Amino acid sequence: MVDSSLTLKFDGDVAARLEEAAAQAGEPAQAFAERLLLGALETDRWAIANARIEEYERTGVAEDAEAFFDRMLGRLEDQPADQS
């Protein structure tokens, strides 16, 4: 994983809404926002896939297959084993 950080800035109304929602969830705003973003990234795979297709259609440049399969295998290895 890349060792980096990202700073997002929100206008007053968005920041206030985030702070209020975080307080209702009993979390600091930073932790709350991170949890929401991670959840959105996890559940919005169709949007990500569609963006990649659109990028390919626009540029004709595709992701290297080996890099793609390495990433997919990494995700599979990170998933807990089914315990049913």
Beta strands, then each sheet from edge to edge (+ up, - down):
end
